[in-house]
Structures are given as structure tokens and as C-alpha cells.
Amino acid sequence: MGRILVANRRGHQVVEWETTDTEEARWQIAEAERILREAREHGCMVSKKVDGQHVLDRAPFDPNVEEYQIIAPIAGG
């Protein structure tokens, strides 16, 4: 099972998906891929867990990644 941690002004959201070959798993994977794509389009950075640590990631979505985190840009003035 993989997941995305999305931090936002409402707290945080966890999106999870299974990697089994079922209709529900395919839907979950498509939704997770959409969330990462839209986050990147809106200026967010994405990290993925590699060997227990998060590293910045610019690669296409990989459903076999254990965990992604979406990092929102800092705004202010």
C-alpha cells in the first residue's frame, strides 16, 4: 500500500492506494497520480520515501513508492 501525505491549511490529508489488480486499486492509483500532478502544476514540491528518508522527487508517479509528501510553497511578504 502506498500513500501521499498532503499538508494544507485545513491540517493534513492522507491518500492511500493498493497495488492489487482491481478496479478500485486502479481508481485509487489514478486519483493519487492526479493529486501529485496537480500539486506540481501549482508549484508544490514532492518528496518520496527512499530507504526510510524523504528525498525530493521530480520523476513520474510510481504506484510502488511507499510514501509521497507534497510540500507547499511558502507564501508571504
Beta strands, then each sheet from edge to edge (+ up, - down):
strand 1: 2-8
strand 2: 11-17
strand 3: 45-50
strand 4: 53-56
strand 5: 67-71
sheet 1: 2+ 1- 5- 3+ 4-
end
